[in-house]
Amino acid sequence: VGVSFAVSRLSHILGTSHPKCGVPPLAHCDISPFSSYCTELTSPRLIKSHLPYRFLPSDLHNGNSKVIYMARNPKDLVVSYYQFHRSLRTMSYRGTFQEFCRRFMNDKLGYGSWFEHVQEFWEHHMDANVLFLKYEDMHKDLATMVEQLVRFLGVSYDKAQLESMVEHCHQLIDQCCNAEALPVGRGRVGLWKDIFTVSMNEKFDLVYKQKMGKCDLTFDFYL
């Protein structure tokens, strides 16, 4: 569903999200559940997690940590999640995509409900220590998103550094989307259109409306 970054001190940043929301390139370690190891890391700390908001450390709720959460439209997310399950021998998922998508809509996959996960963080998107980002916005305007990140983190930079960072990020995105060893189209927006049937899309839209109807969070399903 999303990604968040939190830490036990202001020198810490925790990244958390629902799986397959585009967060791994931003973080170097995954600590879940949190342990004393976090406090032993050299500052500044960057920690990635897929934990729901309610399971994050209390310091996060008190505003003593900075949190960066990235959400991704659920149709692309479920396709990416399915490909991920198929690619790992440890998971050995051999069911159809239709079965996998049905489990996703019924909150029967690992890490729990995407719908609850993203809405929990959205409820805190106005908190001073939370930056709520969308995967699709990264594709539309990466430079603006990078500027949001550096301002939120209080990092000083000049124009040349910003341009260099944006170019480097573009290269990473292109590698992820076009790598021959990865599923075709991985990482691009609108991936779901290649695999959803008309009936699946109608059912998904109905479930989405039922579970997200009271939330004002919106997503781009096309670019």
C-alpha positions in Angstrom: 0.0 0.0 0.0 2.6 2.4 0.9 5.9 3.3 2.4 6.9 5.0 5.6 10.1 6.1 7.2 10.4 6.5 10.9 13.0 6.6 13.6 13.4 6.8 17.3 15.3 10.1 17.1 15.2 13.0 14.7 18.5 11.6 13.3 16.5 8.6 12.2 14.3 8.1 9.2 12.0 5.1 8.8 10.6 4.0 5.5 7.5 1.9 5.6 4.9 0.9 3.0 2.7 -2.0 1.9 4.9 -4.3 -0.2 5.5 -3.5 -3.9 4.9 0.2 -3.6 8.3 1.2 -4.9 10.3 1.8 -1.7 13.2 -0.6 -1.6 15.6 1.7 -3.6 15.3 4.3 -0.8 16.3 2.1 2.1 19.2 -0.1 3.0 17.8 -2.3 5.7 14.5 -3.9 6.7 13.9 -4.3 10.5 10.6 -5.8 11.5 9.8 -5.9 14.3 11.9 -3.1 15.6 14.7 -4.0 18.0 17.6 -2.5 19.9 19.6 -2.9 16.7 17.9 0.3 15.4 19.4 2.4 18.2 22.9 1.0 17.5 22.9 2.2 13.9 25.1 5.2 13.0 23.2 8.4 12.6 21.5 9.4 10.4 19.5 6.2 10.3 17.4 5.0 7.3 15.1 2.1 8.1 12.6 0.4 5.8 9.5 -1.4 7.0 6.1 -2.6 5.7 4.5 -2.4 9.1 1.1 -0.7 9.5 1.0 2.6 11.3 -0.5 1.1 14.5 2.5 -1.2 14.9 5.2 1.5 14.5 7.2 2.7 17.5 5.5 5.2 19.9 8.3 7.8 19.1 6.8 8.0 15.7 3.4 8.9 17.0 5.0 11.6 19.2 6.6 13.3 16.3 10.2 12.4 17.2 10.8 10.6 13.9 10.4 11.5 10.3 8.2 9.3 8.2 8.1 9.0 4.4 5.2 7.0 3.1 4.8 6.0 -0.5 1.5 4.7 -1.8 0.8 3.1 -5.1 -2.4 2.6 -7.0 -3.7 -0.8 -5.9 -4.3 -2.3 -9.4 -0.6 -1.9 -10.3 0.4 -2.9 -6.8 -1.5 -6.3 -6.9 0.0 -7.1 -10.3 3.5 -6.4 -9.0 2.8 -8.3 -5.8 1.7 -11.3 -7.8 4.8 -11.2 -10.0 6.9 -11.0 -6.8 5.2 -14.1 -5.3 5.7 -16.0 -8.5 9.4 -15.1 -8.7 10.5 -16.3 -5.2 11.1 -19.9 -4.6 10.5 -19.4 -0.9 6.9 -18.4 -1.6 6.3 -20.8 -4.5 2.9 -19.3 -5.4 1.5 -21.2 -8.4 -2.1 -20.0 -8.4 -3.7 -17.8 -11.1 -3.7 -14.1 -11.0 -7.4 -14.1 -10.7 -7.1 -16.2 -7.5 -4.3 -13.9 -6.2 -6.3 -10.7 -6.9 -9.3 -12.2 -5.1 -7.2 -12.9 -2.0 -5.9 -9.3 -2.2 -9.4 -7.8 -2.3 -10.4 -10.1 0.6 -7.4 -9.0 2.7 -6.0 -12.6 2.7 -2.4 -11.9 1.7 0.7 -11.2 3.8 1.0 -7.9 5.7 -2.8 -7.7 5.9 -5.2 -5.4 4.2 -3.8 -2.9 1.7 -7.0 -0.8 2.2 -6.4 -0.5 6.0 -2.7 0.1 5.6 -2.9 3.0 3.2 -5.8 4.7 5.0 -4.1 4.5 8.4 -1.2 6.5 7.0 -3.4 8.8 5.1 -5.1 9.8 8.3 -1.8 11.2 9.4 -0.7 12.8 6.1 -1.0 16.3 7.6 1.2 15.5 10.6 4.4 17.6 10.6 6.7 14.6 10.7 4.9 12.6 7.9 5.5 13.0 4.2 2.9 11.1 2.2 4.0 10.4 -1.4 2.5 8.6 -4.4 4.3 6.3 -6.7 2.5 7.7 -9.8 3.6 11.3 -8.9 7.2 10.1 -9.0 6.7 9.0 -12.6 4.9 12.3 -13.5 7.4 14.7 -12.0 10.4 13.2 -10.3 12.2 16.5 -9.8 9.4 17.9 -7.8 9.3 14.8 -5.6 13.0 15.0 -4.9 12.6 18.6 -3.9 9.8 17.6 -1.5 12.1 15.0 0.0 15.1 17.3 0.6 12.9 20.0 2.1 11.2 17.6 4.4 14.5 16.1 5.5 16.1 19.5 5.9 18.9 18.7 3.5 20.9 21.6 1.9 21.5 21.3 -1.8 22.3 23.3 -4.9 20.8 23.1 -8.4 23.6 20.9 -9.8 23.2 18.4 -7.0 19.5 18.3 -7.4 19.8 17.7 -11.2 22.4 15.0 -10.7 20.2 13.2 -8.2 17.2 13.4 -10.4 19.2 12.0 -13.4 20.5 9.1 -11.2 17.0 8.3 -10.0 15.8 8.3 -13.6 18.5 5.8 -14.5 17.4 3.5 -11.6 13.8 3.7 -12.6 14.7 2.8 -16.3 16.7 -0.1 -15.1 13.8 -1.4 -13.0 11.3 -1.0 -15.7 13.3 -2.4 -18.6 15.6 -5.0 -17.1 15.4 -8.2 -19.2 15.6 -10.4 -16.1 12.5 -8.8 -14.6 8.8 -9.2 -15.6 8.0 -7.1 -18.6 6.8 -3.6 -17.6 7.7 -3.9 -14.0 7.5 -0.6 -12.3 5.5 1.3 -14.9 2.2 2.9 -14.3 -0.8 1.2 -15.9 0.7 -2.3 -15.7 -2.7 -3.6 -14.6 -4.3 -3.0 -18.0 -2.2 -5.8 -19.5 -3.6 -8.5 -17.1 -7.0 -7.4 -15.7 -10.0 -8.7 -17.5 -13.1 -6.5 -17.8 -15.0 -8.5 -15.2 -12.0 -8.4 -12.8 -11.7 -4.7 -13.2 -15.4 -4.2 -12.5 -15.2 -6.3 -9.4 -12.1 -4.6 -8.2 -13.7 -1.2 -8.7 -16.7 -2.3 -6.6 -14.5 -3.5 -3.7 -12.3 -0.4 -3.9 -15.4 1.8 -3.7 -16.8 -0.2 -0.7 -13.5 -0.1 1.3 -12.2 3.4 0.3 -15.5 5.2 -0.2 -15.2 7.3 3.0 -11.5 8.2 2.3 -10.6 11.3 0.2 -7.3 9.8 -1.0 -7.2 9.4 -4.8 -4.9 7.6 -7.2 -3.9 7.9 -10.8 -4.6 4.6 -12.6 -3.4 5.9 -16.0 -0.6 8.3 -17.0 
